[in-house]
Amino acid sequence: MKQLIETNNPEVSIRFASIEDIPVILSLIKGIAEYEKLSHEVIATEEILRNSLFGNRRVAEVLIADYRNDAAGFALFFHNFSTFVGKAGIYLEDLFVKPELRGKGIGKLLLTYLGKIALERDCGRIEWSVLDWNEPAIKFYEKLGAVPMDGWTVFRVTEEKIPLLADQFDKKD
């Protein structure tokens, strides 16, 4: 049985995802990718999600928001660590609400519940990235008290480049 987290909106409930939610999670991932015009980058499959989210080494957690008992959005997050703060933090990888259900407080419920989780787990911060063109999201986050981290640039090594990086181990310049 799915354990629902009470909200102040009788039409919206939040819950931690279960293994049965994998198709829903993948659908929501594809939804955010479409919104961000990055559908071509989605290589996740149900099997990959099953292993990553519910396998022996769980690397992330998922909250699902249901609107009138149907999946409306999700927050996928994992723990990181801040050496400066000396505590674990939460990195919010994705927060997404289906476009037709925006404006009903679903995103706010997901993000504020993530704040409750951070408090319960004694986290030092919650962080995430947002595309610089996504003004509605930026305004939403700022309204909730988040601030952009000026002076920082996100770097990434993709899966196909990881072997090239690893090959440099113990090699002289």
N, C-alpha and C positions, 0 to 999 in steps of 0.2 A: 504494500500500500504506500502511495506517495504521501510524504509528510508535507503538508501545506504550511506556509508561514503566513500568519494573519497580516493583513494590510488594512488601512483605513478606507479602502475602496472595495465594496462588496463584489464588484465585478472582476477584480484582479486578485490573483493569488501568486505567490512566489514559492518556488520549491527548488531543492537541489535536484539536478538531473539524475536519472537512473539509467542503467544500461539499455532499458527499453526506449529511451529517448534519443538514441543515436540517430535514427533517420530524421527526427525533428531538428536536432542540433546541426546536422549536415545541411538541411534545408535552410536554416537560419544563417549559417555560414555563407551559403550561396546567395542569400538575400543581401547580406551586408556587402559581399563582393560585388554584386550587381549595382548596388547603390553607390559604391566607391569607384565604379567603372574598372574593376579589377577581376572580373569573372574568369578571365584567361589565366589567372594565377592560382586558382583553386585546384589543388591536387589531392586534397583530403578525401578519403573514402570512409565508408562506415567501418571497415576493418581497421584502418589507421586510427580512427577515433576510439574504437572499442579498446585497442591496445593502449592508447595514450591516456584515455580518461578513466578506464576501468580495469586495466591490466595489472600485472604485478608491480609495475613502477608507474603509478599515477602521477602525471606531470602537471595536471591542471584540473580545475573544478568548474562546474557550470551551474549557474542559477537560471531557471526558466521562469518567465512570467507568463501566466495564463490569463487570458481575457475571456470571460464567459466560458471557461473550461477548454479553451483552445490556445495553443502556444502563440503568444504575441511577440515575444522577444526573449533575449538572453544576455547574460553577462558571463564571459569566459575569462577566468583569472587564475593566477598562480602566485606562489610566494617567491620573492627575491630577497636580497639582503643588502642593507646599506652599511658599509664600513664606517661611514661618518656618524650615522645614528647609532650603530651597534645593535640594530634590531632587524628582524624580518620586516618586509613590507609586502604589499600586494601590488602586482602588476596586472592591470586590467587590459587584456589583449583585445577583447571586443565587447562592445555594448551596442546592441541593435534592437530596435523595435520596428516591426513591420510598418511601412509607410502609411498604410490606411488606418493604423491604430495610434499614430502619434498624436500628442496633445491630450492624452487621457491620463497622464501622470505615470505611465508604465516605466519609462526610462528613469524617472526620478526615484520611483520605488526600488528599482534594481540597484541604482547607484547608492542610494542612502542605506539600503540593506547591506551592501558591500561595506559601507562605513561601519555598520554594527558588527560585521564579521571582523573587520580590522581592529575594532576596540576589544572584542572578546579575545582575539588572538594576540593582543598587545603589539600590534604592528606600529612601526614608526612613520609610515607614509603609505599612500596609495598613489600610483603613477600610471599614466597611459599616454599614448600618442594620438594625435588627431591630424588628419590631413589639413593642410593650411587653407584649402579652399572651402572647407566645410564650416561656413559661418554659423548655420543653425546649431551645430554641435558645440562650437566654440562658445557661443552665447549661452547655451544651456549649461555648459560646465562652469563658466564664469559666474553665472547666477547662483550656482550651488557652492561657490567659494573656491573653486579651483583656479590656479594661476598658471599661465604659460611659463615654461622654463627657458627664458631668453639666454642666448649664448651657448646652447647645447645643440649638437647635431647628432642625429641618429645614424649609426653605422650598422651595416649588415653584411654578413658573409652567408651566402645562400648555400643550400645543400650541395649543389654541383661544384662549388668552390671550396668546400670544407676540406676535401682531400688535398688540394693545392696548399692550403694553409697548414694542414698537418704535416705535409711533406717538408715544410721548412723547419720543423723541429730539429734542433741541434745541428743546423747547418750554419756555417759561417757566411757572413755577408759577402 
